[in-house]
C-alpha cells in the first residue's frame, strides 16, 4: 500500500476520463480546489462516476460565479451548485462543523485547509481528497485507502453517530453496496446509535436513499441486526421482490419506487395482504378489486403473490368501451345514476368476454340502465 502522499499516475488519467468537466473548474479556481468524498472513493475502487463534490479553500460562491454558471447557493453551509457539461457539481468552501446537541444540524465555520474539512466526514473511505492541480496525489489523513483495501467502514471519531445518527443508515448503505464490514469499534458504536435524536424527515430521507440501492434488502437487514430498524414479517424478501417488479417495464404505475421498497421492508402490513389473498373468478371482479386500492398496494400485493394482478396491469385496466354517456342519453336514458349503472354493466360484460362491438355494448348498457 502506497502512503497518502505517493503519486498514482493512473489516477490522474482516471480522473480526466471520469470527470472531464472538472478541467473547467480547475482553470477557473485561483485557490486550491479538491475533488472529495464518494467520487474519490469510487475512483480508487474503479467504480466509475459518482456525485461530484468539490471543496475549495476559499469562497465557493465566487468560484461558482467564475464558471459562468448561475450558482444556486446555500449560505448556511457555504455551498453552491453549478452545472458543467450537463453534470451537477456541488462546490463547498472548506469548513469545520460542530453540533449543538445530538442529531442537530451542524454549525459551520470556515477552515483554512482541506485536512480540517476532511475531518468532519462520516467514514475514512469518504475522507479523502484529490487536488485538481495535482491529480495523481491523494490526500488521505485518516488512512481511508487502507480501509478501502481491507473492506472496512471506520468512523473518524467516537461521537460520529451521536453528532449525526443518520450516518448509521449510510453505514448500512455503504456496507451493503460494497460488501464492507464495520471495524470492531465502529460496529459497537452503531449498536448504540439513537436515531430518534434526528427528525423523522431526516431519517426517512436517508432510508429512501438506502431503498434506492440494488442491495437495499441487505442494507435493511444490517440495520435490523444493529437494532436500528424493525422489519415487517418477511420484509426483506418482499422488498427484494418489489424492487424487481418496479425495475421491470410491466409494473410502471407511476409509483415512487423507493418509497414502496421501504414500505415493503418496514411498513405495517395493510390492505395489500387482503388483496393478495383474493382469488377473483372473473376479469371484471379483478378490476373492481384492483381499482379499490392505491397503486402502491397493488405492487405490494403482487410481490406477496397475487399473480392475477399481472393481467390487470398488462391488459384489463386498459379495456375501454366504444360507447359513452352521450350514447345512452341519445337513446333516452335520463341524466343520473342510470348512466353510470349502464356503462358499468357494459364494461363488466366486455371485460368478461360476454359482448363485443358497439351495438352489443349499447344493448347491455341500456338494459342495465332501465332496471329500477
N, C-alpha and C positions, 0 to 999 in steps of 0.2 A: 504493500500500500504506500502510495506516494504521500509526502507530507502536504499540508494545506497550501503551502506556497509553491510547490513544484508545478512547472508548466505541463499542460496536457495539450499538445499541439492539435490533436484530433478534435478537441473540444471546441476550439475556435471555428473550425470548419463546420462542425455540427451545429453550432450556434448560428452561423451565417445561413446554413441550409434551412434550419427550422424557423428562424425568425429574421428574414431579410429586412423586414420593416424597421428593425432596431438600428439599422445604419443611419437612417434619417435622424433618429433620436440622438445617437452618438454625436453626429455632426452638429446638432443644434445645441448640445449641452456645453456650457462653458465651465461647469463644475463637475466633479466626479459623479458618475451615474452608473448604476448597477442593475443587472437582472437578478431577481431574488426569488426565494420561495419555491413553489412547486415546479416552475419552469426549469430551475437549476437541477432540482431533484430528478425530474423526468429526463433531462438531457443526460445526466450521469447514468441513469438506468437504461437509456436507449429507448425511451417510450414515445418519442416524438413530441408534438406540440402540447402545451398546457396553457392555462390562462397566463397572460403576460403581466407580471408585476415588476415595476421598476422603482428603485429608490434613488433619489438624488440628494446629495449633500448640499442642499440649498432650497430654493423656492420652487415647489412642484408646479404651482400655477403659472409662474413666469416661464418655466421650461415648456409647459404645455402651450402657452401662447406663442412661443418662438417657433413651434412646429407648424404654425399657420392654421391650426385647427381651432374650433370653438370649444374650449375646455368646459367640462362640467365639474365644478369644484365643490368639495365638501370641506368647508373651512375648519370644522371642529377637529377633523382628523388629518388636516393638512394634506389632502389628496386631490387629484384631478384625473379625469378620464379624457382620453383623446382617441381618435380613430386614425390608424395608419394603414394604408393599403387594404382597407376593408376589415382590419382587425382592431378590436378594442384593446387599448393599453391603459392600465392603471398606473399612475405616477404618484408617488408619495414622497414627501420630504422625510429625510431621516429623522426618527423620533424615538423617544422613550415613552413608556406607559406606566402609570400607577393606577391602582384600583382602590377607591374609597372604602369599599366593603365587598365581600364575596359576591361574585356574579354581577357587579356593577359594570357599566360601560367604562372603558378606560379614560383616564385623564392624560392627555398627551403633552409632551414638551419637546422642543427641538433637540436633536442630537447632533453633535459635531462630526461624528464618524460613523461609518457603516457598521462597525463592530457593535456599537451600542444599540443600533437599530435591530441587528440580528438577535441580540439578547432578549428581545421582547417576544420572540416567536414561540410557537407551540411545541414543536419537536425538533430534535437536532437535524433530522433529514430535511427540514424546511428552513433551517437557519444557516443557509449558505448563500453566497453571492458571487456573481461573475462581473468583474469590472468591464464595461463595454469597450474601454480603451486598451484593456489587456485581457482579451477574451480567452486566452489559453491558461488563465490563472483562476483558481477557486479560492475564495476567502471562506475559511471554514473554522471559526474559532471554537466550535463545540463538537468537533470530530464527527460531523454528520456523515462524511464519506465512509468512515469506518462502520457506522451503524447501518448505512445502506448496504455495504458489503456483507455484513453479518445478518441482515434482515431483521433489524431491531427498531422498535419505537422507544424513544427515550425523551422525557420532558427535560426542559432546561433547568428547572428548579422545583423544589418540593411544593411550592404554593401554586403551581401552574393550574391545576384543576380547581383550586379554591378561587383564584382570580377569575377564571373563565371556565365554568364546568362544561360548557358545550364542547370544549376540547376533547372530552371523553368520547363524545359522539364522533368527532373527527378521528379519534384513535381507532374506533371500530371501522370507520370508512377506509382509512389507510391500511389497517391490518388486513381487512378482507380483500381490498383491491390488489395489494402487493404480496399477500401471504406472509406478512411480517408478524412478529410476536413482540408484545411489550417486554422490555427487560424487567428484571425482578422488582426493582424499586418502583418503576412506573406502573407495573401490574398491581402492586399493593396500593398505590395511590388511587388508581382507577376505582378500586373496590370501595374506597371511602368517599368518592365524589358525591356531592349533593346537587343534583340537577334542579332541585326546587328553588335554589337561590337565584335562578335566572327566570325570566318571564316565559310564559307558555309559548308566546310567539317566537322567541329566540330558540327554544327547544324544538318547536315544530319546524322552523326553517332549516335547522341542522339535520333533523331526522329526514326531511324531504330530500336534502342533498344526498343522504345515505340511500334513500329509496331509489334514487336515480341511477345508482351503480348497478352494473350487471351482477355484482356479487353482493347485492343488498341483503339477501337472506342470511348469508354468513355474518354480515355486519350486525344484523338484528340478534343473531344467535350469540355473538360476543357480548353485546350489551346486556342480554339476559344473563349470561354467565357471570358478568361482573356485578350483577344485582342492580342494574340501572334501568331496566326496561322489563315490563310484564308483557308476555306474548299471549295472544289468544290461543286456545287449543288448536293445534295443527297449523299455527300461523306461519311458520317458516315454509312449509310445503305450499301453503296457499299463496303466500307472497311470490314464491317462485313461479307457480302456475299463472298467476295474474300477470306477472311480468312477461311471460311467454305469449300469453294471449294478446296483450296490448302492444307487443313488439311486432306482431304479425299484421297482415293487411285486413283480415276479415273483421276484426273487432275494433274498427275505427269509429267509435261512437262519440268522439269529441270530449272524452273524459280526461281529467288531469291524471296522467299515468302514475306519477309519483305519489299522489295522494291516495289512489286506490291501492297501490302496493303497500303503502304504510298502513292503511286501514286493514288490509288483509293480514298483516303481521301482528298488529297491536290492537285493532278495534274490537269492541264488544260485538259478538255475533248478533245479527239483526234480521231484517226481513228476508235477506238473501238465503238464509237457511231454509225457511219455509218454501221459498220459490224453488230452491234446488231439489227439495223433496217432492215437488209436484210432478205428476205424470199426465199431462193433458192428452185427451183422446183425439182431439181434432185440432187442425191448424187455427181455427177461429178461437178455440178455447186458449190455445197457447198465446195468441196475440193479445187476448184480453188480459191474461195474467201478466205478460211482459210489460204491457203498456201501463200497468198499475204500479210499476217500480221505476226507480231512478236508474239511469244508465250504469252508474257505479254498482248498484245492486245486481244488475244483470251480469256484469263482469264477474263479480264475486260468486254469484250463483253458478255461472258456467264453470268457474275454476273449481268449485266444490263438486261439480259432477253433472249439471243439467245440460246434457249434450243436445237436447232438443232446441236449446237456445241458438245453436249454430244456424239451424234452418230459419229461425225467426230473424236473425241478423242478416243472413245472406239473401233471404227471399221474402218471407211472409210480411215483414214490416214495410216492404216496398209495394205491396199489392194495392192498387187503386181502382176505383170504379170508373166506368166510362160515362156514368150519369152523375148528376149532382142535384142540388136542391131545386135549381130552376126547372129541371125536367119534371119534378114532382109537382111544383107549383103550376106548370103549364097543363099538367094532367088533372088539375082540380084539387090537389091536396092543399089545405089551408096552412098559413104560417102557424108554427107552434111545434109542440113535441112530436107530432106525427111525422114531420120531415126527418128529424133525427132518427126516429124509430124505423122508418122505412129504409133510409140509407144504411143504417147499422145492420139491418136484416139482409140487405143485398150484399154487403161486404162479407158478412159471415158466410153466406151461401157461396160467394165467389172463392173465398179462402178454402172452403171445404170441397171445392170442385163440383158443386151442385149446379152452377149456372155458368154460362159462357156467352159473351156478347151483350150488346147494349139492350136489346129488346128483352132478353131474359132477366137482366138486372132490373129493368124498369118494372117488369111484371111482379117480381118478388118484392120490390120496394113498395109498390102500390098496394099489394096485398097486406103487407105488414102495417102500412100507414093507415089503412082503413079499419084495422082491428081496434075496437074500443077497449 
